[in-house]
């Protein structure tokens, strides 16, 4: 006696969250059954392995049919074939677009192209994530990227509107898309200590302050604005950043800046002497990073530079986080008192974001 | 012109890409009704075309309105080659034809293609202007309402229940026409779908005419079936119960004699008079003018001996009723006489059309209080027939010339066909009638008919429950003031229907009677089998359960008459064994009555399958069932004795366990109080087998196992041992689960609102090596048991719940294949309600208060309950970022990741947020946010249920019947996920199309939903499969009764629903 055909169709589509997770994780039906058996479900329910097999097959079939719709989540809402309560629809979408931390760290900042897709064969054993799951996650990144690439307006809003993701997940995707578009280097060894969250945090700050969309707060004529408001860094701004070079090139300005900071922080920092000794190096590092951002290659190396020029020197001197915060605050604020410096607004736009990023990046 | 049909094509969406070059489609729509076709403009290069067409107007006869479906075809325009069809939508406009149902059909319909399935959706608006021309009500029967529900629909009152209506229509199956060899599968499938749609429409119209003749205004318990007879054609047949219904909410509801519907009806005989000829040939088949024009003798001569059996399982008495005691005897006789005359009078009434056969049958399974007086027992009849091939060269010629298959053309050539089928059914019905008479009953309730076809052999089956009815519902005119009213009032509540309708001294077969355990005044049988639902007022102890008897019998492959004879010979043995199994299982459950009994005998090439399903109940009025005793044949063998006693103990244990499980603890009553003439309640039952009406001699088959007094299972060979074993293998459902095949589960009434209707299909392939009866039985038994186990597992999240209306269908599509299809609904119930006494008290008072306000508050509350859950996603974020909250968000997120990492213990870490985690976010967030992107786009929920009601809700309107037939075919079976993938998708699509039609009618549920047919054929070698599905049900509008109570408690959970970030709370 062999089962030729075995199906179950509910008027309301049954979604088993556990099986969905196994499916998303890329397990085959037999692996999924084995994992479910191990979870002790047979003992809990008194079911047999055959029942479990049939149930798993059913769910996998359903998910397979749903996958096409999940590629364009608004379709899932409009379609008539599967009756799914809205909360369940949200869960299906959210889980489908969820990604593994280990995986996203591997591809963050890489071009979402066929070439990278080939790398998945290596990423899969490295991260312990099934190839199937890697492909789904990669295709999700790519799909979101393709859809929002050419769109105007807020990146997060666009993603949310076209993929119906939760606020958090939409922000994460915004970061992924932003990184992929600007090709920031994140894979270097010295950046390995950083989590996706660290990068996502920085991405959001940069999107908010350094892109074209950030300038366009005022209700100007939409046609006059350029495309890709949130995706691309504001070229003009990056060009202007060269002007900051005067802060380190002009020796008087640099000394004045240093004395202002030192005066303000004397007695407040545990690492004051180290700071005093390193001030010029640190300041040079931060300003040079800004000045270099006109070149695409240097933009890509932004995080490498920040870690090399600021995070690592401070860490080697064992600065506590609070001291870093005090220093950066003072370092940015003191510039306002430099009479000879004319680019206060530019400085604030640069340093405001950079300060946030650096504080986030400064950990072990 | 009695009607104007208006159609507007609004828009399409999610269309498939038809032009590979541009990845777009140039779509236009053809709207066809009858022979008139309109076209929309081509909407260039879009997958979401906005046609926004003018109103296409069709001026048509109401006859056509009833018969024809509206056919909408979506095509892709192609300048250089033929336009490609994307798909079709058939819309049955019948619901627009009666005043109380839908007024407009408007909504998104899936565009369906028989090869590709659903391909996008189309928005259509349909309206009908009917001209009030009553004189036209001759060929059409507009205005007669149809209900699939087998009880009086919830918002109606039965003024009169007229009785049985039946009709059948025959045509050649387009699949078997010669033209099928040269046309595409798509064309063939569409021809079939269209033909069946036409035939259904015609059938319904004809049934409607009969109802009007009977002065009724509705058909309840309408069941329409298809017999795919293959070469010999396609039969569409329907049965139902004609009624005069009265809408409850109408102000005239309390003036039954002079309300509007009956007034209207009175004018109808007037209209009939001028045109008597149309009906003179017999109203059941107006098309039989050319009867016997050819080869009728052949079809009759080839009929094999029909083996018609009667399962009359219950004995009965003719004792007096009510407190009058013995005086009741003549009283009751009077009652019966009157009812009978009432029934006969209608049949033979001279001023109405001469009805050759009048059957006092009712397809209803639940009745208005007081309608059902006594129940006799199950009556059934089966007959084996040979289907005849149609030889008609003239027909082929015509078809070849015109390439059309207009129904009426065809019928004129084959008018003998309906006659033959009609005669077959008439024969069976006659037999049922006589069986009922033998049981002292004048009527049959819970009546149904079915067929099983394999090649050219067809088994026709009919079954029902013999009953005595209260005549006051059957007579025209006066409703109140019947003589019987007094009598009825005296009937004890909860046990009256159990009292035997038969004369005790003149029983048709020996049976054990006792005085009723409830009223102790009248005689009751020891076991009661019925095909109806448990009457609502019946006194029941404990809960009920699903009981199934399953049986297979091998038969030799044979041709024609030899085959039919072989089947005829096997049938009585099947019936006998199915009955024995049912009885044993019932006793094993410690119960004494079966409701909703449905015995299905399926014929295949080399085997017969029997599947009986029923709901076992312990009726308080009936005696406690005796146990099962096992006796061995070789009493001197010591070890054998031991084995027997071991088995006996196991059986006794099972009975005790079941009694506990189903909470069967009847009060102990001493024998003296009852005054029973029979000291021990013992089991005896009989299978009454008669040939047919014509055969005078009635051969009886004694089911009571020889002359033994007690119910004894004799183990004389391994077969019997197997039987006992199989008795004990039925596993009870896991705790928290109950199942039944009736409308309501006896013993559970605190339903909560969650329902899940489902269809499950399984096909197994038997290995041809072990084809013995035992192996076959075991395979079949395992198949059914495993299927049930799977259902329990799948629905475990609904516990505590009950599977209601569990409907198994068995078919044998091929030699070694067994297909089982199950449709049922799982309903949750509140287990704790009884325990929380204090709480319920409070709730009840709340409820009382709420019901007072219900009318006032329902609407606004409905609104807010709707709007809250429809915010599945957080709306777009504010444009500026709050840094502190952002940092919070990230840090808490990392915490979450750490947490996850620990629990998952894998290399990867999920970024997923669980709903629970997201839930702490406050209400405040929602106010700050703009509307979510998807708030207004969610598709309205349409519930589906095989039951006639929706728990926790009130049905406010019936919108008409849904009767849909679909064919799906594939030539890329593997690519569509094999047979399972193919059928899974198809059934999901069928559900979707039913829901879409209901939603377009303005409804939010389908009740009395039934999948009448699911014929699946595959040819894996050719990578092909085909499936036919026929479903029906009643589209309704319901309103939640509990809206008022649920909303305040749901509010917080509704807010938690969206997946949001926690950090926002701090802003």
Interface residues (C-beta under 8 A of the other chain):
Chain A: X1 X2 X3 X4 X5 X6 X7 X8 X9 X10 X11 X12 X13 X14 X45 X46 X47 X48 X50 X51 X52 X54 X55 X57 X58 X61 X62 X64 X65 X74 X75 X77 X78 X79 X80 X81 X82 X83 X85 X86 X87 X89 X90 X91 X94 X95 X98 X99 X100 X101 X102 X103 X104 X127 X128 X129 X154 X156 X157 X160 X161 X164 X165 X166 X167 X168 X169 X170 X171 X172 X195 X196 X197 X200 X201 X204 X208 X217 X356 X360
Chain B: X13 X14 X108 X110 X118 X121 X734 X756 X757 X758 X759 X760 X761 X762 X763 X764 X765 X766 X767 X779 X782 X783 X786 X789 X790 X791 X792 X793 X794 X796 X817 X819 X869 X870 X871 X872 X873 X874 X876 X877 X879 X880 X881 X883 X886 X887 X889 X890 X893 X894 X897 X906 X907 X908 X909 X910 X911 X912 X913 X915 X918 X933 X934 X937 X938 X939 X941 X942 X943 X944 X977 X979 X980 X981 X983 X984 X985 X987 X988 X989 X991 X992 X995 X996 X1016 X1057 X1058 X1059 X1060 X1061 X1064
